Amino acid sequence: MTREELLGKVKAQLKEKILNFYERSPRRVYITVAPEDAFQACRFLFEECGGRLATASGVDTPDGIEILYHFVMDGQGMVLTVKTKIPTREDPRIRSIATFLPGALWIEREVHEMLGVEFEGHPDMRRLLLPDDWPEGKYPLRRDFKGVEG
């Protein structure tokens, strides 16, 4: 399938779920969806389009916590990123994609620890990076993080 065919298939499948579609370059495409649509978009890219999850990242922005799922589309020579923004910092939640994509297990744990995002349905949210005595509710990659008294 060509790059154009793939992008057409993605647009046709996700239709109104796509809030923004941005081609930064022929090799980098970003699709923004609502948090409740991220699971379906990622599952479609993985199962129907042959996308390979390279990683996911999280960013604390002034108006919410953004989650980005970066899929390598090997046949098309590009990375297609699904972006979503969780508008609340008080209890940020999103459905885990690790339930169908085991490669997301550790990266979701990392985003949980660093930003406090709860990945609903994740089978194992144990600590991954921070020490066992790290205080609950302190997230080192949050904009308001001031450090840990010790």
N, C-alpha and C positions, 0 to 999 in steps of 0.2 A: 504494500500500500504506500502511495506517495505521501509526502508531507501534507499536501493540499487535501488529499482524500481523507487522511486521518483527522485533520482539523475540521473538515466538513462533517465527518462522522461524529466528532465530539460536539460540535454546535447543534447538530440535528438531535442527538440523544439528550443533551442537557438543556437545550432550548432556553426557556424562561428562567431556569435556575442560574444561568450565567448573569451575574450582575455587571461584570466588566470583562472584556476580552482584550488583551494587550499583547501585541507582538513587538517585543523589544528589539529583536533581531530575528533572522531566519532560524537561529538555533535556540532562542529563548522565548517561550510563550507563557503568559500568565492568564489564568482564568480565576476570577473572583466569584465565590459563591457564598451564600448564607451559611452559618455554622451547621444548621440542620440539614443542609444539602451536601456538606463536605464528604460524609461517609459514602453516599451514592456516587458522587463524582470520582472519588478515589477508587472505589470498587470497579466502576466502569473502565477507568484507565488501566487498571491492573488486569482485570479478567477479560475484557472485550477488546482492548487495544494493545495488549502486550507491554504495557508500561512496567518499568522496573523501578521500584522505590529506591532512590539513591540515598535520601535522607529526608528528614523533616526538620523544620526550625520554628522557633517561637520568638516573637519580638513584643516587648511591652511598649506600645505606642501611646500617645496622649489620649486616644479615644478607645482603647481596648487592647486586648492581647491578640495579636495576629499569629495564626498558625499557617505555615507554608509546607505543603507536601510536594517534594521535587521528584518527578518521575522522568527517568531517562527513556526516551523513545528511540531505541537502537536503530530500527529500520529507517527512521527519518532523520537521524543525526541531530536530535534536539532534546532539550529538557523542557518539559511541560509542567508548570507549577500550578497547583491548586491552592489558592489563597482564601482564607476566611478570617473574619475578625470576631472575637468573642467580646461583646461590648461591656462586660462587667469584670471588675477585678475582685469583687467581694467573694464570688463563688464561681469562677470560670469553669465551664463544663463543655465537653464535646464528646461525641461518640467515638470510641476507639476503633481505629482501622486494623488493629492487631488481631481482631477476631477473624479476619479473613486473610490478613497479610502478616505472617509471623515476623517479617523483616522490620516491622514497626514496633516490636515489643520493647526493645531497649531505648529507642529514640523517644518514645512516648514517656517512658520512665524518666528520662533526662529532662524533658520539657516540664514534666510534673514537678520534679525537684527544684529546677531552676526558676520556674515561673508560677508554680502553683496551679496549673491546669489539671483538672480532674478528667481523666479519659474514661468515660463510662463504658463498662463492659470489659475493661482491660483485665486479663487474668492474673497479673502479678505486679502490683504497684510498689514492691519493696524498694528501698533506697538503692541507688546505683552509684552515685558519685560522692555525696556528702557523708560526713562521718555520722556514726550512729547517734551521737549526742547532739547533733545539730537541732536547734530549737524548731518546733513546729510553727508554721506560719511565717517563717523567714525565707524569702526567695531571692537569691543573690542576683538574678538578672532582672528583677523588677526595678522600675524607675525610682521608686521610693526607698530602695534598700539602703540602709545606713550602716550596715555591719552588725556584728553579733558581739554583745558585751560578754566578756569572759573573764 
